[in-house]
Amino acid sequence: MSLRDRLPAHETITEFEIARLDRLRDSLTLRARGRRLGAMYLLGYFIEITLKSAFFRLLGFRVSEPIRKRELKAAADIAANDLGVRLNTEGYHSLQFWALAIIALRDHIGNPLPSGVLSELNWRSQRMNSHWTSSMRYSRDVTRREDWNRLWADAHWLNANYDTLVGTTPK
């Protein structure tokens, strides 16, 4: 049986949440070995998966409900048409898109983020977007220690505030 045969038939919030923590551990392992670009690349995927998971939870997806390309497209359509948030050139990999979509969706459903979390997510999403891109996988390592430190601080903050983002903790 090939690896492809062992992978889940589709992604779900459950798969996202398992994968996001795996990518975080993978990132830390690479960083400990001095592989900063690979570590940052995987850390960015941790952030992306975390934001997507939060957005789909807010949309009301069940943890076992499939999230395929068509669900991603539908989410992007909802963000654009109902929330005024449009995909940028990075498409479904855009950290800032998912962060802004979460903010707008929380407002739309009448459960806005607490002001401190809102301002933190706004500025952190801009910073994350400036320190990570999915196209890093095609590049030589030009990262600096401070790039890692900033992205790690943002990922750590996002992980610590995940429950607040999805509205499962009191304001």
N, C-alpha and C positions, 0 to 999 in steps of 0.2 A: 504494500500500500504506500503510495507516494505522500509526500507532505501535503500537497494540495488536497488529497482525499481526507486527510486528518483535520484540516482546518474547518471551522464552522461554515455552514452553508451561507450564512449571512451575518452581518454585524448586528449587535443589539447593545442596549445600555449595559447589560451585564458584561458582555465582551469588552466594551469600551472601558469599563471600570477595572477589569482585570488587566487589560493591556496597558492602561495608563500607568498603573503602579509598576508593571513589568518594565515599561520604558523608562520610568524614573530610576529603578534599580539598575537597569542597563546603563543609563547615562552616568550614574555615580561610579559604576565599575570602570567604565572607560575613562572617566576623569581621574580616578585613582591611578590609572595606568599611564597618565600623561597624554591621553588622546583627546585633547580639548575639542576639536572640531566635531568628531563623532559624538562626544558627550553632549555638546550643545545641540547637535542635530536631533538626537534622541530626546533631549530635554524639551526641545520645541514640539516634538510630537506628543510628549506627555501633556504639554500645555494645550495643544490643539485638541487632543482627545478629551481632556478635562472640560474644555469649553463646549465642545460638541455634546458631550454627555449631559452637561447642565442644560443646554438649550433644548435638547430632546426631552429631558425630564420635565422642563417647564411647559413644553407643548402637550404634555400628558401622555407621552409614550410609556407603555408598560416596559418593564425591564427585559422582557423576552421578545418584544415586538421587533420585527426586522427593520434595519436601517440600511437600505441599499442606495444606489445612485439616485433612484427616483424619489426616495424620501429626502435625500440631501437637496435635490432640485426643488422639491415641494417646500422644504424649509427655507431655501434661498428665495423662493417666490413669496412666501409669507413675509419674510424679512423685508423684501423690496416693496411689495404691494400693500401690506398692512402696517408695516412698521417703519418704512422709509429708510431701510438699511440695505445698501446694495453691495453685491460682491465686488471685490477689486480684482486686480490682475492676478492675484494669487488664488483666486477661486475658493474652493472649499478648504484650502490650507491656510487661509488668512486668519491669523490670530485676532487681529483687530475686528474683522467682520463678525466673528463669533462673539466677542466681548460686547460689541455694540448691539448685536442682535439680542443678547441676554438682557442688556439694560433696557432696550426698547420693548421687549416682550414683557418684562416685569412691569414696566409702566402701563403697557396695553392691558394687562390683566388686572390692573388696579392694586398691584403689590410691589411698588417700587423698592429698589434697593435702599437700605439705610444710607444716608448722605455720605458718611465716611467711607463705606464700602464702594459706593458709586464713584466718588472722586478717585479713590485708589485704583479701581478697575479701569477707569478712563485713562489715567496717566500711565499705569502699568501696561495696558494693552498697547499704547503707543510705543512705549519703550521695548516691549517684547517684540513688536513688529519690526523695530529697527535693529534688533539683535538676532533675529531668526528668520529664515526663509527656507521653504522646502527645497529650493534650488541649491542650498549649501552642499547637498550630496554630490554635486558635480564640481566642487571647487577644491583647490588646495587649501591648506589651513592658514588663514590669515587672521585668526582670532587672537585676542589678547586676554590676559587673565581677568581684566576688568569686564570684558564682554561676558565671560562665564559668570563672574560674580553677580553682575546685574541680572542676567537671565535666571540664575539660580535663585536669587532673592525674589524675583517675580513668580517663579514656579512654586517656591515655598509658600509665598503669600496666597497664591491661587489655591493650593492644596489645603491650606489652613482655613480658607474661607469658602470652600466648595459647598458646604451645607447651607451657608448663608446665600450663596448665589442661586441655589435651587429652591430656596425658601423653606427649608426644613428646620430652621432654627428661629427662635423669636428675634425680632428686630432689636 
